[in-house]
Amino acid sequence: MKGNRFGFDLGLFVLRLAIGVIFIAHGAQKIGLFGGDLQKTISGFEAMGIPPILTYCSIAAELGGGILMILGFLGRFAAFAGAVNMGVAIAKVHIHNGLFNQNQGFEFPMAVGAIALALLFIGMGGFSIDAKLASKMDKVIGKNAT
């Protein structure tokens, strides 16, 4: 990429940090922190036709995926999981309430899902574990190439 690589990587880090904090907070709430309750989460998901195993997948996508996105480790996998999670949230919970967040609409999950999709397509940037691992692999492969 030509131009300001530092600014690009810093911008991706800011996006990763913001979405990671949001996902971690929501995942933590689902397991019982910040006023949440795991049993109520499971019951609420079951009422929407979502089995407990997929409830745990949602929690893992948010809590684990948020941590991974902040670190930039397995970032595209975490971003994919987060984007799918937001797509399900929109379809199962928010779509019938319209756009605006004040009416529990899909505005917020759409924005978070869009950030996750952008990170999926672009990657985690230079300030990530993924980038460091890729750089090391390039050096190893480059040294062994004939």
VOGU-3710 file (C-alpha; in Angstrom, 3 decimals, decimal comma):
1> mkgnrfgfdl> 0,000/0,000/0,000  1,340/3,388/-0,963  0,901/6,366/1,294  0,504/6,481/5,024  0,921/2,858/6,157  1,268/3,932/9,806  -2,040/5,811/9,668  -3,760/2,882/7,948  -2,493/0,397/10,544  -3,367/2,771/13,392
11> glfvlrlaig> -6,880/3,212/11,984  -7,373/-0,567/11,836  -6,107/-0,875/15,409  -8,626/1,755/16,565  -11,438/-0,158/14,823  -10,244/-3,448/16,363  -10,065/-1,900/19,810  -13,544/-0,367/19,582  -15,277/-3,453/18,235  -13,326/-5,701/20,590
21> vifiahgaqk> -14,431/-3,755/23,666  -18,047/-3,786/22,458  -18,006/-7,524/21,767  -16,243/-8,355/25,057  -18,742/-6,290/27,065  -21,755/-7,902/25,381  -20,308/-11,406/25,658  -19,453/-10,843/29,325  -22,969/-9,590/29,962  -24,398/-12,770/28,435
31> iglfggdlqk> -22,443/-14,931/30,910  -23,536/-12,930/33,938  -21,313/-9,887/34,251  -22,481/-6,267/33,990  -25,989/-7,153/35,201  -26,467/-10,113/32,870  -27,493/-13,672/33,651  -26,404/-16,784/31,736  -29,647/-18,673/32,402  -31,722/-15,712/31,226
41> tisgfeamgi> -29,528/-15,473/28,134  -30,059/-19,154/27,340  -33,799/-18,880/27,991  -34,085/-15,760/25,862  -32,248/-17,367/22,974  -34,380/-20,530/23,271  -37,530/-18,373/23,090  -36,239/-17,176/19,694  -35,671/-20,774/18,579  -31,911/-20,703/19,158
51> ppiltycsia> -30,624/-23,839/20,942  -28,213/-23,532/23,901  -25,224/-24,742/21,872  -25,659/-21,805/19,496  -26,094/-19,485/22,474  -22,648/-20,584/23,643  -21,334/-20,022/20,106  -22,726/-16,485/20,238  -21,019/-15,890/23,577  -17,731/-17,272/22,216
61> aelgggilmi> -18,016/-15,090/19,093  -18,490/-12,000/21,242  -16,265/-12,631/24,254  -13,522/-14,683/22,611  -13,803/-12,946/19,256  -13,547/-9,535/20,902  -10,324/-10,536/22,632  -8,916/-11,997/19,412  -9,791/-8,877/17,423  -8,102/-6,580/19,931
71> lgflgrfaaf> -4,978/-8,739/19,786  -5,234/-9,122/16,033  -4,754/-12,872/16,433  -6,858/-15,120/14,202  -8,475/-11,809/13,434  -10,270/-12,689/10,230  -11,789/-15,759/11,883  -12,943/-13,628/14,835  -14,287/-10,930/12,510  -16,219/-13,534/10,518
81> agavnmgvai> -17,737/-14,955/13,721  -18,677/-11,466/14,898  -20,249/-10,538/11,561  -22,318/-13,744/11,504  -23,357/-13,125/15,103  -24,544/-9,609/14,244  -26,384/-10,905/11,179  -28,290/-13,365/13,358  -28,989/-10,634/15,927  -30,426/-8,422/13,205
91> akvhihnglf> -32,545/-11,205/11,715  -33,807/-12,684/14,991  -34,140/-9,640/17,246  -33,868/-6,242/15,616  -35,157/-6,239/12,024  -38,820/-5,903/12,994  -38,089/-2,808/15,079  -36,848/-0,684/12,195  -33,525/1,064/11,911  -33,207/3,228/14,998
101> nqnqgfefpm> -31,485/2,024/18,139  -33,922/3,923/20,391  -36,604/1,429/19,267  -34,233/-1,558/19,574  -33,781/-1,431/15,814  -30,902/-2,827/13,806  -28,787/0,357/13,693  -26,219/-0,754/16,304  -25,764/-4,407/15,257  -25,576/-3,258/11,623
111> avgaialall> -22,749/-0,823/12,455  -20,858/-3,383/14,540  -21,399/-6,054/11,884  -20,132/-3,684/9,192  -16,953/-3,030/11,185  -16,475/-6,779/11,574  -16,967/-7,308/7,828  -14,512/-4,513/7,009  -11,899/-6,143/9,251  -12,634/-9,509/7,658
121> figmggfsid> -11,999/-8,083/4,175  -9,052/-5,795/5,018  -7,338/-7,746/7,782  -6,048/-6,677/11,159  -3,312/-4,328/9,979  0,330/-4,069/10,900  -0,223/-3,646/14,649  -1,429/-7,216/15,098  -0,153/-10,637/16,015  -1,405/-11,890/12,646
131> aklaskmdkv> 0,870/-9,396/10,848  3,867/-10,365/12,977  3,274/-14,062/12,275  2,852/-13,390/8,554  6,100/-11,421/8,511  7,947/-14,267/10,233  6,462/-16,776/7,772  7,529/-14,609/4,839  11,091/-14,587/6,185  11,108/-18,359/6,700
141> igknat> 9,623/-19,073/3,291  11,868/-16,486/1,632  15,029/-17,971/3,147  14,074/-21,495/2,077  12,950/-20,613/-1,433  15,246/-21,598/-4,283
//
